[in-house]
Amino acid sequence: MTSTSKPKGSVFWLSYTSVVVCNFLSALDVTAVSTALPTITKDLNGGEEFVWVGAAYNLAAAAVLPFTGQLADIIGRRPIMLACVGFFFLGSLLCATAQNMHWLIAARTVQGIGGGGIINLATIITSDLIPLAERGLYQGLLVLTWAFAAGVGPVIGGSFAQKVTWRWLFYLNLPLAGIAFFLAMIFLRVRTPEGTVREKIARIDFVGNFIIIAGTTLALVALTWGGIRYPWTSAHVLAPLILGFLLIFLFFIYEAFFAKHPALPLDILANRTSLAGYIGTFFHGIVSIALIYYLPVYFQACKDASPIRSSVDIFPTAFILSPFAIFFGVLVRVMKKYRPANMIGWALLLIGFGLLTLLKADSSTGEWVGFQIITAMGLGVIWATTVYPILAPLPVSRAASALAFYNFSRTFAQTWGVAISAAILQNELKSSLPADFLLAFPSGVEIAYAAIPAIPAIPQPLRDEVRAAFAASMATVWKAMLGFCAAGALSVALMREVPMQQHKDETYGLENGDVEKDETKDCELEGGTAGSTSGLTDH
């Protein structure tokens, strides 16, 4: 068995650093774009298409996650990571040169393919390098890159949008992608599976991947349109939504009974603890992206904050989230238990979002800072701890498939979070904004992002009425997130404490890890894997 206390060598740290840099590249783009969205929407005359700037990225990222997970197993981690960074570079270049909203949306789709793959491969490679039982610190460091990006990304996005041009937000990705590509190419020294190209291609589940990509795309298109471009009862929404979910259901059937080399081996969902982890991940994805995307809306609409100022106002979220992710990740390792951490995280989220519903247009700085801190604490805890119940009952050989579906669940949920929050905000604003003000926005326009630039010029007392309407509408969004938090908290009841693996799968380990590989195999022959044994009993 691989010792958990064995010092990490330079090859490990160089490989892990390249993973962290690639992860930061993707995280920075996601967090920076949200603050610049009002400016981008106004500049490209894309009020009707606003939601697609975020949704197209998340849609593409979610759709390709099972595919990139399987490719990483078959072709190897390093070439797929390099390919994903390449897609991200191309997408960023296309975004920076976009001349209209449709061009930008198409470019964000290309970016999403790369960004989703980067996040997926970062998680998978981390699981290759570090046993689950000691992964708390390293998992927390990946969350730290997201939290740091959440802190500096909105400032960068807001600064470019306000002082220069939002295009530089995407141009900035080009040198960063070059650095990430170089580091991964030179330092990411992990093993590549053996076999000929023909043998590897034969193992790719093309049919299953096509079904899940088509189903995910249709479902998310419907969620993006619903309540904004078309009514929820419209055939434009119901048809793709129903067809999309039918295809997703068909994907599970195909993977279970027909796929020779399934992209998603369904034994990863065959125990209640892993299932509970996926449920928690899904609801956390919804509420986390809603906070990141729509808290700046509150500051810009209700507090007259500029894009730069609104990005500074969400610092409490950015800089509280990561320390709690790291602390509770380490705490799970020390306690060798993950249920208490998940309980604490959901309790903090319930309190935090409950407090956010109390925010008014004239709420004090102490209120919106304090409410953010509590919510961010919960976000950080859950972000770092749902992976443990997912992986603990499973053999380490299933880690890549399990983590690909883990990332799929989170990314798919984030698109739900953006779409649901946008629909709620749109409908609430329609009913609460003054009628005279609403006349300026034609049907089909996303009111929030179209209205925010106009608020400072509105005469009193109409301006205060508009701000109060925005605050009340945002409170409804937070109430919906509170309900999702309650659903996520219920997932803890399904979890059992399963011993976490002390070893890792050396098939994809470091290229110089041959001795460790032999020791791990000897241990497994003598005692079996903890994950495979516990997985049989956890139902």
C-alpha positions in Angstrom: 0.0 0.0 0.0 1.2 3.5 -0.7 2.0 5.3 2.5 0.0 8.4 3.1 2.9 10.0 5.0 5.5 9.5 2.2 7.0 12.8 1.2 6.1 14.1 -2.2 8.9 14.5 -4.6 9.6 17.3 -7.2 7.9 15.3 -10.0 4.7 15.3 -7.9 4.8 19.0 -7.1 5.6 20.0 -10.7 2.8 17.8 -12.0 0.3 19.1 -9.4 1.3 22.7 -10.0 0.6 22.3 -13.7 -2.9 21.0 -12.8 -3.5 23.9 -10.5 -2.5 26.5 -13.1 -4.8 24.8 -15.7 -7.7 24.8 -13.2 -7.1 28.5 -12.4 -7.2 29.4 -16.1 -10.8 28.0 -16.4 -11.9 29.4 -13.1 -10.7 32.9 -13.9 -12.8 33.1 -17.0 -16.0 31.8 -15.4 -15.8 34.3 -12.5 -14.6 37.3 -14.5 -17.3 37.2 -17.2 -20.2 37.6 -14.8 -19.2 41.2 -13.7 -18.7 42.3 -17.3 -22.0 40.9 -18.6 -24.0 44.1 -18.4 -21.3 46.0 -20.5 -21.0 43.1 -23.0 -24.7 42.9 -23.4 -25.1 46.6 -24.0 -22.1 46.8 -26.4 -23.3 43.9 -28.6 -27.0 44.8 -28.4 -27.7 41.4 -27.0 -30.3 42.0 -24.3 -32.5 39.2 -25.6 -29.5 36.8 -25.7 -27.8 37.8 -22.5 -28.3 34.5 -20.6 -26.6 32.5 -23.4 -23.2 34.1 -22.6 -23.0 32.1 -19.4 -25.3 29.2 -20.4 -23.5 28.4 -23.7 -20.2 27.9 -21.7 -21.8 25.8 -19.0 -23.9 23.8 -21.6 -20.8 22.9 -23.6 -18.8 22.1 -20.5 -21.5 19.8 -19.1 -22.2 18.0 -22.3 -18.5 16.9 -22.9 -17.7 15.9 -19.3 -18.5 12.2 -19.6 -16.7 12.1 -23.0 -13.5 13.8 -21.6 -13.6 11.4 -18.6 -13.7 8.4 -20.8 -11.0 9.8 -23.2 -8.8 10.4 -20.2 -9.1 6.7 -19.2 -8.5 5.4 -22.7 -6.0 7.9 -24.3 -4.4 9.3 -21.1 -4.7 12.3 -18.9 -1.9 14.5 -20.4 -3.0 14.6 -24.1 -6.6 15.3 -23.2 -5.6 18.1 -20.8 -3.5 19.6 -23.5 -6.3 19.3 -26.0 -8.7 21.0 -23.6 -6.3 23.9 -23.0 -6.1 24.3 -26.8 -9.9 24.5 -27.1 -9.9 27.1 -24.4 -7.3 29.2 -26.2 -9.2 29.0 -29.5 -12.5 29.9 -27.7 -10.9 32.9 -26.0 -9.5 34.2 -29.2 -12.9 34.0 -30.9 -14.6 35.7 -27.9 -12.1 38.6 -28.0 -12.8 39.2 -31.6 -16.7 38.7 -31.5 -18.6 41.3 -33.6 -22.1 40.3 -32.5 -23.9 38.3 -29.8 -24.3 35.1 -31.9 -20.5 35.1 -32.6 -19.8 35.5 -28.9 -22.2 32.7 -27.9 -20.6 30.3 -30.4 -17.1 31.2 -29.1 -18.3 30.7 -25.5 -19.4 27.2 -26.6 -15.9 26.4 -27.8 -14.5 27.9 -24.6 -16.8 25.7 -22.6 -15.6 22.5 -24.2 -12.1 23.4 -23.1 -13.0 24.8 -19.7 -15.2 21.8 -18.8 -12.5 19.4 -19.8 -9.8 21.3 -17.8 -11.8 21.2 -14.6 -12.6 17.5 -15.2 -9.0 16.5 -15.9 -7.7 18.6 -12.9 -10.0 16.6 -10.6 -9.2 13.3 -12.1 -5.4 13.8 -12.1 -5.5 14.9 -8.5 -7.2 11.7 -7.6 -4.5 9.8 -9.6 -1.7 11.5 -7.6 -3.2 11.5 -4.1 -5.2 8.8 -2.1 -8.7 9.8 -1.0 -7.8 9.6 2.7 -5.2 12.4 2.4 -6.8 14.5 -0.4 -8.4 17.1 1.8 -5.5 19.7 1.6 -5.0 19.2 -2.2 -8.7 19.2 -2.9 -8.9 22.4 -0.9 -6.1 23.9 -3.0 -8.1 23.3 -6.1 -11.0 25.1 -4.5 -8.6 27.8 -3.4 -7.8 28.5 -7.1 -11.5 28.9 -7.7 -11.9 31.2 -4.7 -8.9 33.3 -5.7 -10.3 33.5 -9.2 -13.6 34.5 -7.7 -11.8 37.3 -6.0 -9.6 38.7 -8.7 -11.7 37.6 -11.7 -14.6 40.0 -11.2 -12.2 42.9 -10.5 -10.4 42.1 -13.7 -13.6 41.8 -15.6 -15.1 44.9 -14.1 -11.9 46.9 -14.7 -11.7 46.0 -18.3 -15.4 46.5 -18.9 -15.4 49.9 -17.3 -11.9 51.4 -18.1 -10.8 49.7 -21.3 -12.9 47.2 -23.1 -14.4 43.8 -22.1 -12.5 42.2 -25.1 -9.3 42.4 -23.0 -10.9 40.0 -20.6 -10.7 37.3 -23.2 -7.3 38.5 -24.7 -5.9 38.0 -21.2 -6.7 34.3 -21.4 -4.3 33.8 -24.4 -1.0 34.2 -22.5 -2.5 32.4 -19.5 -3.5 29.5 -21.7 0.0 29.4 -23.3 1.6 29.2 -19.8 -0.9 26.4 -18.8 -0.2 24.5 -22.0 3.6 24.8 -21.5 3.4 23.7 -17.9 1.2 20.7 -18.7 3.3 19.7 -21.7 6.7 19.9 -19.8 5.8 19.0 -16.2 2.6 16.9 -16.2 4.5 13.5 -16.2 1.7 10.9 -15.7 1.4 7.5 -17.4 -0.4 7.0 -20.6 -2.4 3.7 -21.1 -0.8 1.1 -23.3 -2.4 0.0 -26.6 -2.6 0.9 -30.3 -4.6 3.8 -31.6 -7.1 1.3 -33.1 -7.6 -0.4 -29.8 -8.1 2.9 -28.0 -10.6 4.2 -30.5 -12.6 0.9 -30.3 -13.0 1.5 -26.5 -14.7 4.9 -26.9 -18.4 4.9 -26.3 -19.4 7.0 -29.3 -23.1 6.2 -29.2 -23.4 6.8 -25.4 -21.5 10.1 -25.6 -23.6 11.3 -28.6 -26.8 10.5 -26.6 -25.8 12.4 -23.5 -24.4 15.4 -25.4 -27.6 15.7 -27.4 -29.8 15.2 -24.4 -27.9 17.7 -22.2 -27.9 20.2 -25.0 -31.6 20.1 -25.6 -32.5 20.2 -21.9 -30.2 23.2 -21.2 -31.4 25.0 -24.3 -35.0 24.7 -22.9 -33.9 25.9 -19.5 -32.1 28.9 -21.0 -35.2 29.9 -23.0 -37.8 29.2 -20.4 -39.4 32.3 -18.9 -37.2 34.8 -20.8 -37.4 34.2 -24.5 -40.4 32.0 -24.4 -43.0 31.2 -21.7 -42.4 28.0 -19.8 -45.6 26.5 -21.3 -44.5 27.3 -24.9 -43.7 24.4 -27.3 -40.3 26.1 -27.8 -39.5 25.2 -24.2 -41.4 22.0 -23.5 -40.4 20.2 -26.7 -36.6 20.4 -26.2 -37.0 20.0 -22.4 -39.0 16.8 -22.7 -36.9 15.4 -25.5 -33.7 16.3 -23.7 -34.7 14.4 -20.5 -35.9 11.4 -22.5 -32.4 11.2 -24.2 -30.7 11.6 -20.8 -32.9 8.7 -19.5 -32.1 6.7 -22.6 -28.4 7.3 -22.0 -28.6 5.6 -18.6 -30.5 2.7 -20.2 -27.9 2.3 -23.0 -25.0 2.5 -20.5 -26.6 -0.1 -18.3 -27.5 -2.7 -20.9 -26.0 -2.1 -24.3 -22.6 -0.2 -24.0 -19.6 -2.5 -24.4 -17.3 0.1 -22.9 -19.7 2.5 -21.1 -18.7 6.2 -20.7 -20.6 6.0 -17.4 -20.3 2.7 -15.6 -23.5 2.7 -13.5 -22.0 0.8 -10.6 -20.8 4.2 -9.4 -24.5 5.0 -8.6 -25.2 1.6 -7.2 -24.8 2.6 -3.5 -26.7 5.2 -1.5 -23.6 7.0 -0.2 -22.2 7.9 -3.6 -25.7 8.8 -4.8 -26.1 11.1 -1.8 -22.8 12.8 -2.7 -24.0 13.4 -6.3 -27.3 14.8 -5.0 -25.4 17.2 -2.7 -23.0 18.2 -5.5 -26.0 19.0 -7.8 -27.8 21.3 -5.4 -24.5 22.9 -4.4 -23.8 23.7 -8.0 -27.2 25.4 -8.4 -26.8 27.7 -5.3 -23.1 28.5 -5.7 -23.4 29.8 -9.3 -26.6 31.7 -8.4 -24.6 33.6 -5.7 -21.6 34.3 -8.0 -23.7 35.4 -10.9 -26.5 37.4 -9.2 -25.0 39.0 -6.1 -23.3 41.6 -8.4 -26.8 42.3 -9.8 -27.9 43.3 -6.3 -24.9 45.6 -5.8 -25.1 47.2 -9.3 -28.9 47.7 -9.2 -29.5 48.5 -5.5 -26.2 50.1 -4.4 -25.4 52.0 -7.6 -22.1 50.0 -7.7 -19.9 50.1 -10.8 -18.8 46.8 -12.3 -15.4 47.2 -10.5 -17.1 48.2 -7.2 -19.5 45.2 -7.4 -16.6 42.9 -7.8 -15.0 44.3 -4.7 -18.3 43.9 -2.8 -18.2 40.1 -3.3 -14.8 39.8 -1.7 -16.3 38.4 1.4 -17.5 35.4 -0.6 -14.3 35.0 -2.5 -11.9 35.1 0.4 -14.0 33.2 3.0 -14.9 30.3 0.8 -11.4 28.9 0.3 -10.1 28.8 3.9 -13.2 26.9 4.9 -12.8 24.5 2.0 -9.2 23.8 3.0 -9.9 23.6 6.7 -12.8 21.1 6.4 -11.0 19.1 3.8 -8.1 18.6 6.3 -10.7 18.0 9.1 -12.2 15.2 7.1 -8.8 13.6 6.8 -8.1 14.0 10.6 -11.5 12.8 11.7 -11.7 10.1 8.9 -15.4 11.1 8.7 -17.2 13.2 6.1 -20.9 13.2 7.3 -20.3 15.9 10.1 -18.6 18.3 7.6 -21.5 17.9 5.1 -24.0 18.5 7.9 -22.2 21.7 9.0 -21.9 23.0 5.5 -25.6 22.7 4.7 -26.6 24.2 8.0 -24.4 27.3 7.2 -25.9 27.5 3.7 -29.4 27.4 5.1 -28.6 30.2 7.5 -26.7 32.2 5.0 -29.3 32.2 2.2 -32.0 32.7 4.8 -30.3 35.9 5.8 -29.8 37.0 2.2 -33.5 37.0 1.8 -33.6 39.9 4.3 -31.5 42.3 2.2 -33.2 45.5 1.2 -32.1 48.2 -1.2 -30.9 50.3 1.8 -29.4 47.4 3.9 -26.2 48.4 5.7 -22.7 47.3 4.7 -22.5 45.2 7.9 -25.6 43.3 6.8 -24.5 42.3 3.3 -21.0 41.6 4.3 -22.0 39.4 7.3 -24.7 37.5 5.3 -22.1 36.8 2.6 -19.6 35.5 5.1 -21.9 32.9 6.5 -23.1 31.8 3.1 -19.5 31.6 1.8 -18.5 29.4 4.8 -21.2 26.9 3.8 -20.3 27.0 0.1 -16.6 26.3 0.9 -17.4 23.4 3.2 -19.7 21.6 0.8 -17.5 22.4 -2.2 -14.7 20.4 -0.6 -16.6 17.6 1.1 -19.1 16.0 -1.3 -16.4 14.2 -3.2 -15.6 12.0 -0.2 -19.0 10.2 0.0 -18.9 9.8 -3.8 -15.5 8.1 -3.9 -15.2 6.3 -0.5 -17.5 3.3 -1.4 -15.9 2.9 -4.9 -12.8 1.0 -6.0 -10.0 3.4 -7.0 -10.2 2.1 -10.6 -13.6 3.8 -10.9 -12.3 7.2 -9.8 -12.1 8.8 -13.3 -15.7 7.8 -14.2 -17.0 8.8 -10.8 -15.3 12.2 -11.0 -16.4 12.8 -14.5 -20.0 12.3 -13.4 -19.3 14.4 -10.3 -18.1 17.3 -12.5 -21.0 16.7 -14.9 -23.5 17.0 -12.0 -21.9 20.2 -10.8 -21.7 21.8 -14.3 -25.1 20.7 -15.3 -26.5 22.1 -12.1 -24.7 25.4 -12.6 -26.6 25.9 -15.9 -29.8 25.1 -14.0 -28.7 27.7 -11.4 -28.1 30.4 -14.0 -31.4 29.6 -15.9 -33.6 29.3 -12.8 -32.3 32.5 -11.2 -32.6 34.4 -14.5 -36.2 33.2 -14.9 -37.2 34.0 -11.3 -35.6 37.5 -11.5 -37.2 38.2 -14.9 -40.7 37.2 -13.7 -40.4 39.1 -10.4 -39.1 42.2 -12.1 -42.0 42.1 -14.6 -44.5 42.1 -11.7 -42.7 44.5 -9.3 -41.0 47.2 -11.4 -43.0 50.4 -12.1 -45.1 50.1 -15.3 -43.6 53.3 -16.7 -40.1 52.0 -16.4 -41.0 48.6 -17.9 -42.3 50.2 -21.1 -38.7 50.9 -22.1 -37.9 47.2 -22.4 -39.6 45.1 -25.2 -40.8 41.6 -24.6 -38.0 39.0 -24.7 -35.3 41.3 -23.3 -33.6 40.2 -20.0 -34.7 43.1 -17.9 -32.1 43.0 -15.2 -29.0 43.4 -17.4 -30.8 45.8 -19.7 -32.1 48.0 -16.9 -29.0 48.2 -14.6 -27.0 50.8 -16.8 -30.1 53.0 -16.9 -30.8 53.1 -13.1 -28.4 55.9 -12.1 -30.0 58.3 -14.6 -33.6 57.7 -13.5 -35.1 60.7 -11.6 -36.4 60.4 -8.1 -38.6 59.0 -6.6 -38.8 56.5 -9.5 -35.1 55.4 -8.9 -35.9 54.3 -5.4 -38.9 52.4 -6.5 -36.8 50.5 -9.1 -34.1 49.7 -6.6 -36.7 48.5 -4.1 -38.2 46.3 -6.8 -34.7 44.8 -7.6 -34.1 44.1 -3.9 -37.5 42.3 -3.5 -36.9 40.3 -6.7 -33.4 39.3 -5.6 -34.9 38.2 -2.3 -37.2 35.8 -4.2 -34.1 34.3 -5.9 -32.5 33.7 -2.5 -35.7 32.1 -1.2 -35.6 29.7 -4.1 -31.9 28.9 -3.3 -32.9 28.4 0.3 -35.2 25.6 -0.9 -32.4 24.0 -2.9 -30.2 24.1 0.1 -32.9 22.3 2.1 -33.0 19.6 -0.6 -29.2 19.3 -0.5 -29.2 19.0 3.3 -31.5 16.0 3.0 -28.9 14.1 1.0 -26.8 13.8 4.2 -29.4 11.4 5.6 -28.6 8.9 2.8 -24.9 8.9 3.6 -23.0 6.3 5.5 -19.5 6.6 6.9 -17.4 4.4 4.7 -13.6 4.0 5.3 -11.6 6.1 2.8 -9.0 4.5 0.6 -5.4 4.8 1.7 -4.0 4.0 -1.8 -4.4 5.2 -5.3 -4.7 3.7 -8.8 -1.1 3.8 -10.1 -2.3 3.0 -13.7 -2.3 6.7 -14.3 0.3 7.7 -11.7 3.5 9.5 -12.0 5.9 8.1 -14.6 8.5 7.5 -11.9 6.1 5.7 -9.6 6.9 2.0 -10.5 8.0 1.0 -7.0 4.8 2.5 -5.5 2.7 0.7 -8.1 4.2 -2.7 -7.2 3.7 -2.0 -3.5 0.0 -1.1 -4.1 -0.6 -4.2 -6.1 0.9 -6.4 -3.5 -1.3 -4.8 -0.8 -4.4 -5.3 -2.9 -3.6 -8.9 -3.5 -3.2 -9.5 0.2 -6.1 -7.5 1.6 -8.3 -6.2 -1.3 -9.3 -2.6 -1.8 -11.3 -1.0 0.9 -13.4 0.8 -1.6 -14.5 -2.3 -3.5 -15.4 -4.1 -0.3 -17.4 -1.3 1.3 -19.1 -0.6 -1.9 -20.8 -4.0 -1.9 -22.4 -3.4 1.5 -23.5 0.2 1.2 -27.0 0.0 -0.2 
